[in-house]
Amino acid sequence: MCGKVNKLAFEAICPYLKSTKGSGVAVCECARFKFPDNQTKREVLYGYCGHPTQWQVCTFKRVLDNYYERKFAGEKLGKNHRNALFE
């Protein structure tokens, strides 16, 4: 193989992951990650974003879940109530 690493197909389980293209870069809805190398990028993506259970414990996923819960709860309560909550 002359030093080349096999590329495996990656399928994200986390709905917030937007892009894994680019050398050492991944983009989720919460942040843009720049990894020191592709091995580190793979460890994070396969360890969290594409892992069958670990994606649910990702800090960024939890922050976005809370954000959307607040956003949709505010929309349901109405604009006046939402403004009172954040004053």
ZICORVEN-V163419 format. One line per field, one symbol per residue. ss: DSSP state (H for helix, E for strand, C for the rest). phi: phi as a letter, one per 30 degrees, with the letter a starting at -180 (. if undefined). psi: psi as a letter, one per 40 degrees, with the letter a starting at -180 (. if undefined). A space follows every 10 residues. Layout:
BEGIN
ss: ???
phi: ???
psi: ???
END
This chain:
BEGIN
ss: CCCCCCCCCC CCCCCCEEEC CCCCEEEECC CEEECCCHHH HHHHHHHHHC CCCHHHHCHH HHHHHHHHHH HHHHHHHCHH HHHHHCC
phi: .hidcdccdc bdcddddcab djdibbbcdc accccdaddd eddddddbec debdddcded ddddededdd dddddddjdd dddddcd
psi: efeihhhihh hidheehdie iihehihidd ihhhididdd dddddddcde hddddeehdd dddddddddd dddddddidd ddddde.
END
